[in-house]
Amino acid sequence: MGKALPGVETVLVDPLTGELADEGEICLPLGSVPPVNLMPGYYGNPEATAQAIEGGYFHTGDVAQCDENGVLTFVGRTDDIFKSSDFKVSPFEVESALIECDLVAEAAVVGAPHDTRLNLTKAYVALAAGVPADGDTAREILAHARKTLPAYMRVRRVEFFELPKTASGKIRRVELRQREVTAYEAGERIPTEWREKDFPGLKR
């Protein structure tokens, strides 16, 4: 993402604790005089405006890392990031790793609710042309995730799926998250998904 424009002060705020951090949501301190390049609010929506300026910051919704030179690197959106076993998981980072696999054309990652880990990393995958949607493919994608991602980010479930998108082509992760929540609350396994435990030899 680079650096902020000259004259624009930014800080990173941990979205879970509200504390300043080296990785967090990009926020603009409001102070006594708001930044001149900042909108006055959302038209006709005072609730959204109040949420955006909560805690004395303007909240952009973008999560980034900052290096020693002040360069920001995009991590994800605050409404997409989820916790798994007390670790924060960035869908953007997991998806970036998955599309390096030749079998994967596109991926959308969400947290699948879990009794003890809070969430497990679930990948909805649109396969490359000609790739069969079968167990062998699922195993190879899960194995790729094991090799390229740290343990806390590792994909534990995968499903081959036509990804829902907006008119502008943005993936609607909210629909996928709700699908996971609905299955969890019903106590059901989604029958078309593959899980790590379906492949006993995967961890060897």
C-alpha positions in Angstrom: 0.0 0.0 0.0 3.0 2.3 0.5 3.1 5.3 2.8 0.3 7.8 3.7 0.1 11.0 1.7 2.2 13.9 3.1 0.3 15.7 5.9 -1.9 12.6 6.6 -1.3 11.0 10.0 -2.2 7.3 10.3 -1.9 4.8 13.1 -2.6 1.1 13.3 -5.1 0.0 15.9 -5.6 -3.6 16.9 -9.3 -4.3 16.0 -9.6 -6.8 18.9 -8.0 -4.7 21.7 -8.2 -1.1 20.5 -4.5 -0.6 21.3 -1.9 0.8 18.9 0.1 -1.9 17.2 2.5 -2.7 14.4 -0.4 -4.6 12.7 -3.9 -3.4 12.8 -6.7 -1.3 11.3 -5.5 1.8 9.5 -7.0 4.7 11.4 -6.8 8.5 11.2 -6.5 10.3 14.5 -9.3 13.0 14.6 -8.0 15.3 17.3 -9.6 18.6 17.9 -9.5 19.4 14.1 -10.5 16.5 11.7 -8.1 15.9 8.8 -9.0 18.3 5.9 -9.1 15.4 3.4 -11.7 13.4 5.4 -15.4 13.3 4.6 -17.7 14.9 7.2 -19.8 11.7 7.4 -22.1 9.3 5.7 -25.0 11.1 4.1 -28.3 10.4 5.9 -26.7 7.7 8.1 -25.6 9.1 11.5 -25.2 5.6 13.0 -22.6 4.7 10.4 -20.8 8.0 10.9 -20.7 7.4 14.7 -19.3 3.9 14.2 -16.6 5.2 11.7 -15.3 7.8 14.2 -15.5 5.7 17.4 -12.8 6.2 19.9 -11.4 9.4 18.4 -10.2 7.7 15.2 -11.6 7.5 11.7 -11.7 3.8 11.0 -11.0 2.8 7.4 -11.7 -0.9 7.8 -8.4 -1.9 6.2 -5.9 -3.9 8.2 -2.2 -3.5 7.4 1.3 -4.1 8.7 3.8 -1.3 9.1 7.6 -1.7 8.7 10.4 0.3 10.1 10.2 2.8 7.2 6.5 3.5 7.6 5.5 1.4 4.6 2.0 -0.2 4.9 1.3 -3.7 3.6 -2.3 -4.7 3.2 -3.5 -7.7 5.3 -7.2 -7.7 5.0 -10.5 -6.1 6.0 -11.6 -5.9 9.6 -14.9 -7.6 8.8 -13.1 -10.6 7.2 -10.4 -11.3 9.7 -11.3 -14.0 12.2 -9.7 -15.7 15.2 -8.7 -19.4 15.3 -7.3 -20.8 18.6 -6.6 -17.2 19.7 -4.7 -16.4 16.5 -5.8 -13.8 14.0 -6.3 -15.2 10.5 -6.2 -13.0 7.4 -8.3 -14.5 4.6 -6.3 -12.3 2.2 -3.0 -14.0 3.2 -4.5 -17.5 3.0 -6.1 -16.9 -0.4 -2.9 -15.5 -1.7 -1.2 -18.8 -0.8 -3.9 -20.9 -2.3 -3.9 -19.3 -5.7 -0.3 -20.2 -6.0 -1.5 -23.8 -6.4 -2.0 -24.6 -10.1 -5.3 -26.4 -9.3 -6.9 -23.2 -7.9 -8.4 -20.4 -10.1 -9.9 -18.4 -7.2 -10.5 -18.8 -3.5 -12.5 -17.3 -0.7 -11.6 -18.0 2.9 -13.8 -17.7 5.9 -13.9 -18.9 9.5 -16.0 -22.0 10.1 -17.3 -22.0 13.7 -15.8 -24.7 15.9 -16.5 -25.7 19.5 -13.0 -25.4 20.9 -10.9 -23.4 18.4 -13.6 -20.7 17.9 -13.1 -21.0 14.1 -11.3 -23.3 11.6 -10.0 -22.0 8.3 -12.3 -23.0 5.5 -11.6 -22.4 1.8 -14.2 -22.1 -0.9 -12.4 -22.9 -4.1 -13.1 -22.3 -7.8 -11.0 -24.8 -9.6 -8.9 -24.2 -12.7 -10.3 -25.4 -16.0 -10.3 -29.1 -16.4 -9.5 -29.9 -12.7 -11.8 -32.6 -11.3 -13.7 -31.7 -8.1 -12.8 -34.9 -6.2 -11.0 -36.1 -3.2 -7.6 -36.2 -4.9 -7.9 -32.6 -5.7 -9.0 -31.7 -2.2 -6.1 -33.6 -0.7 -3.6 -31.8 -3.0 -5.0 -28.4 -2.1 -4.9 -29.2 1.7 -1.3 -30.5 1.3 -0.3 -27.3 -0.5 -1.8 -25.2 2.4 0.2 -27.3 4.9 3.4 -26.5 3.1 2.9 -22.8 2.5 1.1 -21.5 5.6 1.9 -21.4 9.3 -0.1 -23.9 11.4 -2.6 -21.4 12.8 -3.5 -20.2 9.3 -3.6 -23.7 7.7 -6.7 -24.6 5.7 -8.6 -27.3 7.5 -11.6 -27.6 5.2 -12.1 -27.1 1.5 -15.2 -27.0 -0.7 -15.4 -26.6 -4.5 -17.9 -23.8 -5.0 -19.2 -21.2 -7.4 -18.2 -18.1 -5.5 -21.0 -15.5 -4.9 -20.1 -12.1 -6.2 -21.4 -8.6 -6.3 -22.2 -6.8 -9.6 -18.7 -5.4 -9.5 -17.1 -8.8 -9.1 -16.2 -8.6 -5.4 -16.6 -12.0 -3.6 -19.5 -11.9 -1.0 -17.8 -13.6 1.9 -20.7 -12.7 4.1 -22.9 -15.3 2.3 -20.2 -17.9 2.8 -19.8 -17.1 6.5 -23.5 -17.3 7.0 -23.5 -20.7 5.2 -21.0 -21.9 7.8 -22.9 -20.5 10.7 -26.2 -22.1 9.6 -24.6 -25.5 9.2 -22.9 -25.2 12.6 -26.1 -24.1 14.4 -27.9 -27.1 12.8 -25.2 -29.4 14.0 -24.6 -30.6 10.4 -21.6 -31.2 8.3 -21.8 -29.6 4.8 -21.8 -32.8 2.7 -19.8 -31.3 -0.2 -16.8 -30.2 1.8 -13.6 -32.1 2.4 -11.8 -32.0 5.8 -8.3 -32.8 6.9 -9.4 -35.8 8.9 -10.8 -37.3 5.6 -7.2 -37.9 4.6 -5.4 -39.8 7.5 -2.0 -39.7 5.8 -2.0 -36.0 5.2 -0.1 -35.1 8.3 2.8 -37.5 7.7 
